[in-house]
């Protein structure tokens, strides 16, 4: 049976929206393409994530994080 996921707190939602505003200000879709993948390492866990920025064509704007090497292969 799947593990129950605790819903985000109000503070976590606020932080998410603050980060979304910062990403919007940076507008990485103006100089990056979806296939321009870069890696990050989460300091709390040491695990890797791979980031794809979408929206260079102006149709939509999004940032996706692919957690781990297996998820990157799916990309």
MODELLER restraints for C-alpha pairs under 7 A, 6 or more apart:
rsr = mdl.restraints
at = mdl.atoms
rsr.add(forms.Gaussian(group=physical.xy_distance, feature=features.Distance(at['CA:28:A'], at['CA:53:A']), mean=6.87, stdev=0.5))
rsr.add(forms.Gaussian(group=physical.xy_distance, feature=features.Distance(at['CA:29:A'], at['CA:53:A']), mean=6.09, stdev=0.5))
rsr.add(forms.Gaussian(group=physical.xy_distance, feature=features.Distance(at['CA:29:A'], at['CA:54:A']), mean=5.98, stdev=0.5))
rsr.add(forms.Gaussian(group=physical.xy_distance, feature=features.Distance(at['CA:29:A'], at['CA:55:A']), mean=5.16, stdev=0.5))
rsr.add(forms.Gaussian(group=physical.xy_distance, feature=features.Distance(at['CA:29:A'], at['CA:56:A']), mean=4.72, stdev=0.5))
rsr.add(forms.Gaussian(group=physical.xy_distance, feature=features.Distance(at['CA:30:A'], at['CA:56:A']), mean=5.70, stdev=0.5))
rsr.add(forms.Gaussian(group=physical.xy_distance, feature=features.Distance(at['CA:32:A'], at['CA:53:A']), mean=6.61, stdev=0.5))
rsr.add(forms.Gaussian(group=physical.xy_distance, feature=features.Distance(at['CA:32:A'], at['CA:56:A']), mean=6.75, stdev=0.5))
rsr.add(forms.Gaussian(group=physical.xy_distance, feature=features.Distance(at['CA:33:A'], at['CA:53:A']), mean=6.40, stdev=0.5))
rsr.add(forms.Gaussian(group=physical.xy_distance, feature=features.Distance(at['CA:33:A'], at['CA:54:A']), mean=6.35, stdev=0.5))
rsr.add(forms.Gaussian(group=physical.xy_distance, feature=features.Distance(at['CA:33:A'], at['CA:56:A']), mean=5.88, stdev=0.5))
rsr.add(forms.Gaussian(group=physical.xy_distance, feature=features.Distance(at['CA:34:A'], at['CA:52:A']), mean=5.41, stdev=0.5))
rsr.add(forms.Gaussian(group=physical.xy_distance, feature=features.Distance(at['CA:34:A'], at['CA:53:A']), mean=5.21, stdev=0.5))
rsr.add(forms.Gaussian(group=physical.xy_distance, feature=features.Distance(at['CA:34:A'], at['CA:54:A']), mean=4.90, stdev=0.5))
rsr.add(forms.Gaussian(group=physical.xy_distance, feature=features.Distance(at['CA:35:A'], at['CA:52:A']), mean=6.71, stdev=0.5))
rsr.add(forms.Gaussian(group=physical.xy_distance, feature=features.Distance(at['CA:36:A'], at['CA:52:A']), mean=6.47, stdev=0.5))
rsr.add(forms.Gaussian(group=physical.xy_distance, feature=features.Distance(at['CA:37:A'], at['CA:50:A']), mean=6.38, stdev=0.5))
rsr.add(forms.Gaussian(group=physical.xy_distance, feature=features.Distance(at['CA:37:A'], at['CA:51:A']), mean=5.48, stdev=0.5))
rsr.add(forms.Gaussian(group=physical.xy_distance, feature=features.Distance(at['CA:37:A'], at['CA:52:A']), mean=5.07, stdev=0.5))
rsr.add(forms.Gaussian(group=physical.xy_distance, feature=features.Distance(at['CA:38:A'], at['CA:50:A']), mean=5.60, stdev=0.5))
rsr.add(forms.Gaussian(group=physical.xy_distance, feature=features.Distance(at['CA:38:A'], at['CA:51:A']), mean=5.38, stdev=0.5))
rsr.add(forms.Gaussian(group=physical.xy_distance, feature=features.Distance(at['CA:39:A'], at['CA:48:A']), mean=6.78, stdev=0.5))
rsr.add(forms.Gaussian(group=physical.xy_distance, feature=features.Distance(at['CA:39:A'], at['CA:49:A']), mean=5.70, stdev=0.5))
rsr.add(forms.Gaussian(group=physical.xy_distance, feature=features.Distance(at['CA:39:A'], at['CA:50:A']), mean=4.38, stdev=0.5))
rsr.add(forms.Gaussian(group=physical.xy_distance, feature=features.Distance(at['CA:39:A'], at['CA:51:A']), mean=6.14, stdev=0.5))
rsr.add(forms.Gaussian(group=physical.xy_distance, feature=features.Distance(at['CA:40:A'], at['CA:48:A']), mean=5.73, stdev=0.5))
rsr.add(forms.Gaussian(group=physical.xy_distance, feature=features.Distance(at['CA:40:A'], at['CA:49:A']), mean=5.25, stdev=0.5))
rsr.add(forms.Gaussian(group=physical.xy_distance, feature=features.Distance(at['CA:40:A'], at['CA:50:A']), mean=6.20, stdev=0.5))
rsr.add(forms.Gaussian(group=physical.xy_distance, feature=features.Distance(at['CA:41:A'], at['CA:47:A']), mean=5.62, stdev=0.5))
rsr.add(forms.Gaussian(group=physical.xy_distance, feature=features.Distance(at['CA:41:A'], at['CA:48:A']), mean=4.54, stdev=0.5))
rsr.add(forms.Gaussian(group=physical.xy_distance, feature=features.Distance(at['CA:41:A'], at['CA:49:A']), mean=6.22, stdev=0.5))
rsr.add(forms.Gaussian(group=physical.xy_distance, feature=features.Distance(at['CA:42:A'], at['CA:48:A']), mean=6.34, stdev=0.5))
rsr.add(forms.Gaussian(group=physical.xy_distance, feature=features.Distance(at['CA:47:A'], at['CA:68:A']), mean=6.97, stdev=0.5))
rsr.add(forms.Gaussian(group=physical.xy_distance, feature=features.Distance(at['CA:48:A'], at['CA:67:A']), mean=6.33, stdev=0.5))
rsr.add(forms.Gaussian(group=physical.xy_distance, feature=features.Distance(at['CA:48:A'], at['CA:68:A']), mean=5.23, stdev=0.5))
rsr.add(forms.Gaussian(group=physical.xy_distance, feature=features.Distance(at['CA:49:A'], at['CA:65:A']), mean=5.95, stdev=0.5))
rsr.add(forms.Gaussian(group=physical.xy_distance, feature=features.Distance(at['CA:49:A'], at['CA:66:A']), mean=5.46, stdev=0.5))
rsr.add(forms.Gaussian(group=physical.xy_distance, feature=features.Distance(at['CA:49:A'], at['CA:67:A']), mean=4.40, stdev=0.5))
rsr.add(forms.Gaussian(group=physical.xy_distance, feature=features.Distance(at['CA:49:A'], at['CA:68:A']), mean=5.35, stdev=0.5))
rsr.add(forms.Gaussian(group=physical.xy_distance, feature=features.Distance(at['CA:50:A'], at['CA:65:A']), mean=5.40, stdev=0.5))
rsr.add(forms.Gaussian(group=physical.xy_distance, feature=features.Distance(at['CA:50:A'], at['CA:66:A']), mean=4.94, stdev=0.5))
rsr.add(forms.Gaussian(group=physical.xy_distance, feature=features.Distance(at['CA:50:A'], at['CA:67:A']), mean=6.39, stdev=0.5))
rsr.add(forms.Gaussian(group=physical.xy_distance, feature=features.Distance(at['CA:50:A'], at['CA:72:A']), mean=6.60, stdev=0.5))
rsr.add(forms.Gaussian(group=physical.xy_distance, feature=features.Distance(at['CA:51:A'], at['CA:63:A']), mean=6.92, stdev=0.5))
rsr.add(forms.Gaussian(group=physical.xy_distance, feature=features.Distance(at['CA:51:A'], at['CA:64:A']), mean=5.65, stdev=0.5))
rsr.add(forms.Gaussian(group=physical.xy_distance, feature=features.Distance(at['CA:51:A'], at['CA:65:A']), mean=4.56, stdev=0.5))
rsr.add(forms.Gaussian(group=physical.xy_distance, feature=features.Distance(at['CA:51:A'], at['CA:66:A']), mean=6.32, stdev=0.5))
rsr.add(forms.Gaussian(group=physical.xy_distance, feature=features.Distance(at['CA:52:A'], at['CA:63:A']), mean=5.81, stdev=0.5))
rsr.add(forms.Gaussian(group=physical.xy_distance, feature=features.Distance(at['CA:52:A'], at['CA:64:A']), mean=5.25, stdev=0.5))
rsr.add(forms.Gaussian(group=physical.xy_distance, feature=features.Distance(at['CA:52:A'], at['CA:65:A']), mean=6.53, stdev=0.5))
rsr.add(forms.Gaussian(group=physical.xy_distance, feature=features.Distance(at['CA:53:A'], at['CA:62:A']), mean=6.04, stdev=0.5))
rsr.add(forms.Gaussian(group=physical.xy_distance, feature=features.Distance(at['CA:53:A'], at['CA:63:A']), mean=4.60, stdev=0.5))
rsr.add(forms.Gaussian(group=physical.xy_distance, feature=features.Distance(at['CA:53:A'], at['CA:64:A']), mean=6.53, stdev=0.5))
rsr.add(forms.Gaussian(group=physical.xy_distance, feature=features.Distance(at['CA:54:A'], at['CA:61:A']), mean=5.52, stdev=0.5))
rsr.add(forms.Gaussian(group=physical.xy_distance, feature=features.Distance(at['CA:54:A'], at['CA:62:A']), mean=5.04, stdev=0.5))
rsr.add(forms.Gaussian(group=physical.xy_distance, feature=features.Distance(at['CA:54:A'], at['CA:63:A']), mean=6.07, stdev=0.5))
rsr.add(forms.Gaussian(group=physical.xy_distance, feature=features.Distance(at['CA:55:A'], at['CA:61:A']), mean=4.33, stdev=0.5))
rsr.add(forms.Gaussian(group=physical.xy_distance, feature=features.Distance(at['CA:55:A'], at['CA:62:A']), mean=6.45, stdev=0.5))
rsr.add(forms.Gaussian(group=physical.xy_distance, feature=features.Distance(at['CA:66:A'], at['CA:72:A']), mean=5.79, stdev=0.5))
